[in-house]
Amino acid sequence: MPRAITKIKAFTLSEMIIVMIITSIVVAMAFSILHLVQKHMSVIQNNFANNSEIDKLDQLLWLDFNRYSTIYKNTSEDIVVFKNEIDSVVYQFNKKFIVKNTDTIKVSLKTKSFFLNGNKATNSIIDAIKLETDSISQNQVLFVFKENDATHYMN
């Protein structure tokens, strides 16, 4: 009795190779897109960190300008001192960061200007400060001031 030849339905080797090539192309495209998304997320994360530091500095300066009655700068040591009868705070300016007592704020400054009564401060007493960040921090400008009370004009 002759055996019946039955053909098993299956894919040929060339069909399997084509499927593998198409799959590898799709996976390679997925990994390249994943790499692009990770780069964008990294940039967004760095921008958020920089903006958070600038916002933190802005809030600290506004609080201190309105909390302390006397503010003066020492240009030789590159510091600003906030004083009142009870307490004092010192800001030390460096190129890549600013130190407030023991707190470090990572903000790179391009320029800083000090003002008294709307004019550039010639003496050490100030009532406003203008800080310009560098291109790493997107060239932002912070301007912080306080309204002087009568004791400022009497002394």
Residue frames as a rotation matrix with the C-alpha (Angstrom) as fourth column:
MET 1
0.586 0.810 0.000 0.00
0.810 -0.586 0.000 0.00
0.000 0.000 -1.000 0.00
PRO 2
-0.250 -0.712 0.657 1.47
0.681 -0.611 -0.403 3.20
0.688 0.347 0.637 -1.11
ARG 3
-0.292 0.057 -0.955 1.87
0.841 -0.459 -0.285 5.95
-0.455 -0.887 0.086 1.41
ALA 4
0.610 0.543 0.576 0.03
0.733 -0.663 -0.151 9.12
0.300 0.515 -0.803 0.75
ILE 5
-0.574 -0.818 0.030 2.28
0.776 -0.556 -0.298 12.11
0.260 -0.148 0.954 0.60
THR 6
0.631 0.753 -0.187 0.85
0.770 -0.577 0.273 14.87
0.098 -0.316 -0.944 2.74
LYS 7
-0.263 -0.684 0.680 2.19
0.520 -0.694 -0.497 18.33
0.812 0.223 0.539 2.50
ILE 8
0.015 0.176 -0.984 2.54
0.964 -0.265 -0.033 20.28
-0.266 -0.948 -0.174 5.75
LYS 9
0.624 0.250 0.741 1.47
0.492 -0.861 -0.124 23.87
0.607 0.442 -0.660 5.44
ALA 10
0.354 -0.584 -0.731 4.34
0.743 -0.298 0.599 26.14
-0.567 -0.755 0.328 6.56
PHE 11
0.870 -0.151 -0.469 6.23
-0.309 -0.909 -0.281 29.27
-0.384 0.389 -0.837 5.65
THR 12
0.709 -0.696 0.112 9.21
0.525 0.416 -0.742 29.07
0.470 0.585 0.661 3.36
LEU 13
0.055 -0.810 -0.583 12.66
0.954 -0.130 0.270 30.15
-0.294 -0.571 0.766 4.47
SER 14
-0.717 -0.322 0.619 12.57
0.561 -0.793 0.237 33.28
0.415 0.517 0.749 2.28
GLU 15
0.252 0.871 0.422 9.24
0.205 -0.474 0.856 34.36
0.946 -0.130 -0.298 3.82
MET 16
0.718 -0.048 -0.694 10.67
0.695 0.103 0.711 33.94
0.037 -0.994 0.107 7.33
ILE 17
-0.381 -0.920 -0.094 13.76
0.913 -0.390 0.118 36.01
-0.145 -0.041 0.989 6.41
ILE 18
-0.465 0.282 0.839 11.60
0.329 -0.825 0.460 38.83
0.822 0.490 0.291 5.04
VAL 19
0.670 0.740 -0.069 9.52
0.296 -0.181 0.938 38.87
0.681 -0.648 -0.340 8.24
MET 20
0.397 -0.614 -0.682 12.71
0.887 0.066 0.457 39.01
-0.236 -0.786 0.571 10.37
ILE 21
-0.631 -0.647 0.429 14.11
0.747 -0.656 0.109 41.90
0.211 0.389 0.897 8.28
ILE 22
-0.068 0.698 0.713 10.87
0.158 -0.698 0.699 43.91
0.985 0.160 -0.062 8.58
THR 23
0.792 0.355 -0.497 10.73
0.498 0.098 0.862 43.22
0.355 -0.930 -0.099 12.34
SER 24
-0.021 -0.884 -0.468 14.31
0.967 -0.136 0.214 44.36
-0.253 -0.448 0.857 12.86
ILE 25
-0.628 -0.144 0.765 13.62
0.475 -0.849 0.231 47.59
0.616 0.509 0.602 10.92
VAL 26
0.396 0.855 0.334 10.57
0.119 -0.408 0.905 48.33
0.911 -0.319 -0.263 13.09
VAL 27
0.697 -0.197 -0.689 12.53
0.717 0.188 0.671 47.63
-0.003 -0.962 0.273 16.30
ALA 28
-0.421 -0.905 0.058 15.41
0.907 -0.421 0.025 49.86
0.002 0.063 0.998 15.14
MET 29
-0.364 0.373 0.853 12.98
0.202 -0.863 0.464 52.70
0.909 0.341 0.238 14.44
ALA 30
0.724 0.664 -0.187 11.37
0.288 -0.045 0.957 52.22
0.627 -0.746 -0.224 17.86
PHE 31
0.333 -0.676 -0.657 14.76
0.920 0.081 0.384 52.43
-0.206 -0.733 0.649 19.61
SER 32
-0.656 -0.571 0.494 15.74
0.678 -0.734 0.051 55.57
0.333 0.368 0.868 17.69
ILE 33
0.058 0.760 0.647 12.45
0.048 -0.650 0.759 57.23
0.997 -0.013 -0.074 18.63
LEU 34
0.781 0.162 -0.604 12.95
0.568 0.220 0.793 56.16
0.261 -0.962 0.079 22.25
HIS 35
-0.214 -0.942 -0.258 16.42
0.973 -0.230 0.035 57.76
-0.092 -0.243 0.966 22.19
LEU 36
-0.582 0.062 0.811 14.95
0.315 -0.902 0.295 61.02
0.750 0.427 0.505 20.83
VAL 37
0.526 0.840 0.137 12.24
0.111 -0.228 0.967 61.05
0.844 -0.493 -0.213 23.49
GLN 38
0.540 -0.396 -0.743 14.84
0.841 0.235 0.487 60.47
-0.018 -0.888 0.460 26.23
LYS 39
-0.590 -0.773 0.233 16.93
0.785 -0.617 -0.057 63.38
0.188 0.149 0.971 24.93
HIS 40
-0.261 0.584 0.769 13.90
0.042 -0.789 0.614 65.66
0.964 0.192 0.181 24.90
MET 41
0.752 0.537 -0.381 12.94
0.358 0.152 0.921 64.57
0.553 -0.830 -0.078 28.41
SER 42
0.047 -0.836 -0.547 16.48
0.997 0.003 0.081 65.32
-0.066 -0.549 0.833 29.59
VAL 43
-0.736 -0.283 0.615 16.33
0.424 -0.901 0.092 68.83
0.528 0.329 0.783 28.12
ILE 44
0.206 0.896 0.394 12.90
-0.021 -0.398 0.917 69.44
0.978 -0.197 -0.063 29.66
GLN 45
0.670 0.001 -0.742 14.18
0.693 0.359 0.625 68.21
0.267 -0.933 0.240 33.03
ASN 46
-0.403 -0.893 -0.202 17.22
0.915 -0.392 -0.096 70.52
0.006 -0.224 0.975 32.90
ASN 47
-0.570 0.269 0.776 15.06
0.129 -0.904 0.408 73.51
0.811 0.333 0.481 31.91
PHE 48
0.562 0.821 -0.098 12.67
0.170 0.001 0.985 72.76
0.809 -0.571 -0.139 34.75
ALA 49
0.356 -0.516 -0.779 15.56
0.934 0.204 0.292 72.54
0.008 -0.832 0.555 37.23
ASN 50
-0.711 -0.645 0.280 17.02
0.659 -0.750 -0.056 75.85
0.246 0.144 0.958 36.01
ASN 51
-0.266 0.698 0.665 13.65
-0.052 -0.699 0.713 77.60
0.963 0.155 0.222 36.15
SER 52
0.660 0.489 -0.570 12.99
0.490 0.296 0.820 76.19
0.569 -0.821 -0.044 39.61
GLU 53
-0.119 -0.796 -0.593 16.31
0.990 -0.142 -0.008 77.58
-0.078 -0.588 0.805 40.88
ILE 54
-0.804 -0.137 0.578 15.58
0.300 -0.934 0.196 80.99
0.513 0.331 0.792 39.37
ASP 55
0.190 0.951 0.243 12.08
-0.001 -0.248 0.969 81.01
0.982 -0.184 -0.046 40.89
LYS 56
0.514 -0.082 -0.854 13.55
0.818 0.349 0.458 79.99
0.260 -0.934 0.246 44.25
LEU 57
-0.593 -0.791 -0.152 16.08
0.805 -0.578 -0.131 82.84
0.016 -0.200 0.980 44.09
ASP 58
-0.551 0.467 0.692 13.35
0.058 -0.806 0.590 85.29
0.833 0.365 0.417 43.12
GLN 59
0.538 0.816 -0.213 11.16
0.235 0.097 0.967 84.26
0.809 -0.570 -0.139 46.05
LEU 60
0.230 -0.534 -0.814 14.03
0.973 0.154 0.173 84.37
0.033 -0.832 0.554 48.53
LEU 61
-0.785 -0.565 0.253 15.07
0.575 -0.817 -0.042 87.84
0.230 0.112 0.967 47.39
TRP 62
-0.189 0.795 0.577 11.50
-0.039 -0.593 0.804 89.19
0.981 0.129 0.143 47.54
LEU 63
0.662 0.444 -0.604 11.05
0.529 0.296 0.796 87.81
0.532 -0.846 -0.039 51.04
ASP 64
-0.025 -0.767 -0.641 14.36
0.990 -0.107 0.090 89.19
-0.138 -0.632 0.762 52.29
PHE 65
-0.736 -0.218 0.641 13.95
0.407 -0.899 0.161 92.59
0.541 0.379 0.750 50.63
ASN 66
0.025 0.848 0.530 10.62
-0.226 -0.512 0.829 93.05
0.974 -0.140 0.178 52.38
ARG 67
0.665 0.191 -0.722 11.63
0.562 0.508 0.653 91.44
0.492 -0.840 0.230 55.69
TYR 68
-0.024 -0.808 -0.589 14.80
0.975 -0.149 0.164 93.43
-0.221 -0.570 0.791 56.43
SER 69
0.817 0.415 -0.402 14.98
0.391 -0.909 -0.144 97.18
-0.425 -0.039 -0.904 56.90
THR 70
0.421 -0.751 -0.508 18.63
-0.669 -0.636 0.385 97.75
-0.612 0.178 -0.771 55.95
ILE 71
0.793 -0.212 0.571 20.23
0.492 0.776 -0.395 96.33
-0.360 0.594 0.720 52.83
TYR 72
0.572 -0.646 -0.507 23.77
-0.678 -0.719 0.151 97.08
-0.461 0.258 -0.849 51.76
LYS 73
0.955 -0.294 -0.045 26.28
0.178 0.688 -0.704 95.69
0.238 0.664 0.709 49.32
ASN 74
0.398 -0.917 -0.029 29.96
-0.334 -0.175 0.926 95.04
-0.854 -0.359 -0.376 49.69
THR 75
0.899 0.028 -0.437 31.40
-0.437 0.116 -0.892 95.04
0.025 0.993 0.117 46.18
SER 76
-0.074 -0.996 -0.058 34.91
-0.978 0.083 -0.190 94.05
0.194 0.042 -0.980 47.26
GLU 77
-0.745 -0.159 0.648 33.65
-0.404 0.880 -0.248 90.75
-0.531 -0.447 -0.720 48.71
ASP 78
-0.733 0.528 -0.428 30.72
-0.408 0.162 0.899 90.49
0.544 0.834 0.096 46.25
ILE 79
-0.691 0.535 -0.486 28.11
0.715 0.602 -0.355 90.12
0.103 -0.593 -0.799 48.99
VAL 80
-0.313 0.684 0.659 24.76
-0.287 -0.729 0.621 91.69
0.905 0.006 0.424 49.89
VAL 81
-0.894 -0.032 -0.447 23.80
0.409 0.348 -0.844 91.92
0.182 -0.937 -0.298 53.56
PHE 82
0.005 0.948 0.317 20.20
0.000 -0.317 0.948 92.19
1.000 -0.005 -0.001 54.79
LYS 83
-0.839 -0.349 -0.418 19.86
0.415 0.088 -0.905 93.44
0.352 -0.933 0.071 58.38
ASN 84
0.298 0.797 0.526 17.23
-0.070 -0.531 0.844 94.33
0.952 -0.288 -0.103 60.91
GLU 85
0.168 -0.244 0.955 17.28
-0.913 -0.404 0.057 94.67
0.372 -0.882 -0.290 64.70
ILE 86
0.626 0.224 0.747 16.98
-0.607 0.742 0.286 90.93
-0.490 -0.632 0.600 65.27
ASP 87
0.468 -0.303 0.831 18.62
0.415 0.905 0.096 89.09
-0.781 0.300 0.549 62.40
SER 88
0.133 -0.409 -0.903 20.77
-0.789 -0.595 0.154 89.34
-0.600 0.692 -0.402 59.30
VAL 89
0.685 0.079 0.725 21.19
0.342 0.843 -0.415 87.39
-0.643 0.532 0.550 56.06
VAL 90
-0.095 -0.791 -0.604 24.16
-0.540 -0.468 0.699 87.40
-0.836 0.393 -0.383 53.68
TYR 91
0.916 0.263 0.302 24.03
0.137 0.502 -0.854 86.63
-0.376 0.824 0.424 49.96
GLN 92
-0.101 -0.976 -0.193 27.39
-0.282 -0.158 0.946 85.84
-0.954 0.150 -0.259 48.38
PHE 93
0.843 0.435 -0.318 27.51
-0.373 0.046 -0.927 86.02
-0.388 0.899 0.201 44.58
ASN 94
-0.294 -0.882 0.369 29.76
-0.081 0.408 0.909 83.72
-0.952 0.238 -0.191 42.57
LYS 95
-0.696 -0.015 -0.718 29.84
-0.698 -0.219 0.682 83.09
-0.167 0.976 0.141 38.82
LYS 96
-0.711 0.347 -0.611 28.01
-0.153 0.772 0.617 79.74
0.686 0.533 -0.495 38.88
PHE 97
-0.032 0.715 -0.699 26.00
0.784 0.452 0.426 79.96
0.620 -0.534 -0.575 42.11
ILE 98
-0.131 0.102 0.986 24.72
-0.474 -0.880 0.028 82.19
0.871 -0.464 0.164 44.90
VAL 99
-0.491 -0.090 -0.866 25.08
0.625 0.657 -0.422 81.33
0.607 -0.748 -0.267 48.57
LYS 100
0.134 0.567 0.812 22.50
-0.481 -0.680 0.554 82.54
0.867 -0.465 0.181 51.10
ASN 101
0.346 -0.179 0.921 23.93
-0.918 0.138 0.372 81.75
-0.194 -0.974 -0.117 54.53
THR 102
-0.472 -0.548 0.690 24.14
-0.409 0.830 0.379 77.94
-0.781 -0.104 -0.616 54.12
ASP 103
0.452 0.725 0.520 21.76
0.255 0.454 -0.854 77.57
-0.855 0.518 0.020 51.17
THR 104
-0.689 -0.705 -0.164 23.31
-0.026 -0.203 0.979 77.26
-0.724 0.679 0.121 47.68
ILE 105
0.538 0.840 -0.078 21.30
-0.012 -0.085 -0.996 78.39
-0.843 0.537 -0.036 44.67
LYS 106
-0.388 -0.728 0.565 22.70
0.532 0.323 0.782 77.18
-0.752 0.605 0.262 41.35
VAL 107
0.820 0.554 0.146 22.11
0.470 -0.505 -0.724 80.16
-0.327 0.662 -0.675 39.08
SER 108
-0.275 -0.924 0.264 24.76
0.923 -0.178 0.340 81.48
-0.267 0.337 0.903 36.70
LEU 109
0.607 0.494 -0.622 24.70
0.396 -0.867 -0.301 85.26
-0.689 -0.063 -0.722 36.53
LYS 110
0.230 -0.491 0.840 25.82
0.894 -0.233 -0.382 87.42
0.384 0.839 0.386 33.64
THR 111
-0.597 -0.386 0.703 25.39
0.113 -0.908 -0.403 90.80
0.794 -0.161 0.586 35.33
LYS 112
0.106 0.631 -0.769 24.06
0.987 0.029 0.160 92.27
0.123 -0.775 -0.619 38.55
SER 113
-0.488 -0.160 0.858 23.11
0.202 -0.977 -0.067 95.87
0.849 0.141 0.509 39.20
PHE 114
-0.358 0.317 -0.878 22.24
0.929 0.029 -0.368 97.61
-0.091 -0.948 -0.305 42.44
PHE 115
-0.254 0.397 0.882 19.88
0.366 -0.805 0.467 100.56
0.895 0.441 0.059 42.81
LEU 116
-0.569 0.183 -0.802 18.91
0.755 -0.272 -0.597 103.14
-0.327 -0.945 0.017 45.40
ASN 117
-0.065 0.683 -0.727 15.82
0.078 -0.723 -0.686 105.32
-0.995 -0.101 -0.006 44.88
GLY 118
0.829 0.515 0.217 15.63
0.196 0.096 -0.976 104.33
-0.523 0.852 -0.021 41.21
ASN 119
0.669 -0.682 -0.297 19.25
-0.705 -0.453 -0.546 105.23
0.238 0.575 -0.783 40.39
LYS 120
0.414 -0.627 -0.660 22.35
0.259 0.776 -0.575 103.06
0.873 0.067 0.484 40.23
ALA 121
0.971 -0.026 -0.237 23.70
0.233 -0.114 0.966 102.75
-0.052 -0.993 -0.104 43.75
THR 122
0.399 -0.875 0.274 26.93
-0.216 -0.380 -0.900 104.66
0.891 0.299 -0.340 44.29
ASN 123
-0.273 -0.461 0.844 27.22
-0.943 -0.046 -0.330 103.95
0.191 -0.886 -0.422 48.00
SER 124
-0.959 -0.242 -0.150 26.75
-0.212 0.959 -0.190 100.67
0.190 -0.150 -0.970 49.80
ILE 125
-0.516 0.836 0.187 23.05
-0.091 0.163 -0.982 101.06
-0.852 -0.524 -0.008 50.76
ILE 126
-0.952 0.237 -0.194 20.60
-0.170 0.118 0.978 99.65
0.255 0.964 -0.072 48.20
ASP 127
-0.367 0.882 0.297 16.86
-0.532 0.063 -0.845 99.15
-0.763 -0.468 0.446 47.82
ALA 128
0.796 0.592 -0.127 16.71
-0.453 0.444 -0.773 97.18
-0.401 0.673 0.622 44.54
ILE 129
-0.360 -0.887 0.291 18.71
-0.368 0.421 0.829 94.61
-0.857 0.191 -0.478 42.64
LYS 130
0.682 0.474 -0.557 18.65
-0.693 0.178 -0.699 93.51
-0.232 0.863 0.449 39.01
LEU 131
-0.227 -0.719 0.657 20.10
-0.342 0.690 0.637 90.12
-0.912 -0.080 -0.402 38.14
GLU 132
0.489 0.299 -0.820 20.57
-0.872 0.124 -0.474 88.88
-0.040 0.946 0.321 34.58
THR 133
0.434 -0.290 0.853 21.20
-0.124 0.918 0.376 85.18
-0.892 -0.269 0.363 34.10
ASP 134
-0.568 -0.716 -0.406 23.40
-0.562 -0.022 0.827 83.72
-0.600 0.698 -0.390 31.39
SER 135
-0.272 0.466 -0.842 22.30
-0.909 0.162 0.384 81.76
0.316 0.870 0.379 28.33
ILE 136
-0.889 -0.039 -0.456 22.22
0.072 0.972 -0.223 78.49
0.452 -0.231 -0.862 30.30
SER 137
-0.623 0.686 -0.376 19.37
0.551 0.043 -0.833 79.95
-0.555 -0.726 -0.405 32.33
GLN 138
-0.034 0.647 0.762 17.71
0.996 -0.040 0.078 81.40
0.081 0.761 -0.643 29.21
ASN 139
-0.773 -0.416 0.479 18.86
0.439 -0.896 -0.070 85.01
0.458 0.156 0.875 29.80
GLN 140
0.315 0.928 -0.198 16.18
0.779 -0.134 0.613 85.74
0.542 -0.347 -0.765 32.37
VAL 141
-0.573 -0.419 0.704 16.06
0.001 -0.860 -0.510 89.02
0.819 -0.291 0.494 34.27
LEU 142
0.131 0.555 -0.821 15.11
0.935 0.206 0.288 89.31
0.329 -0.806 -0.492 37.94
PHE 143
-0.528 -0.223 0.820 14.33
-0.019 -0.961 -0.274 92.72
0.849 -0.161 0.503 39.38
VAL 144
0.169 0.507 -0.845 13.58
0.870 0.327 0.370 92.83
0.464 -0.798 -0.386 43.08
PHE 145
-0.539 -0.292 0.790 12.94
0.001 -0.938 -0.346 95.98
0.843 -0.185 0.506 45.11
LYS 146
-0.254 0.511 -0.821 11.50
0.966 0.169 -0.194 97.23
0.040 -0.843 -0.537 48.36
GLU 147
0.408 0.427 0.807 9.58
0.314 -0.896 0.315 100.31
0.857 0.125 -0.499 49.25
ASN 148
-0.658 -0.741 -0.137 11.58
0.438 -0.229 -0.869 102.45
0.613 -0.632 0.475 51.64
ASP 149
0.427 0.770 -0.474 9.94
0.856 -0.175 0.487 103.55
0.292 -0.613 -0.734 54.84
ALA 150
0.889 0.007 0.457 10.44
-0.054 -0.991 0.121 106.87
0.454 -0.132 -0.881 56.63
THR 151
0.763 -0.645 0.046 13.39
-0.004 0.067 0.998 105.62
-0.647 -0.761 0.049 58.70
HIS 152
0.251 -0.677 0.692 15.37
0.938 0.347 -0.001 105.14
-0.239 0.649 0.722 55.52
TYR 153
0.303 -0.078 0.950 15.04
0.568 -0.785 -0.246 108.81
0.765 0.614 -0.194 54.64
MET 154
0.960 0.083 0.268 15.61
-0.157 -0.635 0.757 110.04
0.233 -0.768 -0.596 58.20
ASN 155
0.631 -0.774 0.050 18.95
0.366 0.354 0.861 108.31
-0.685 -0.525 0.506 58.63
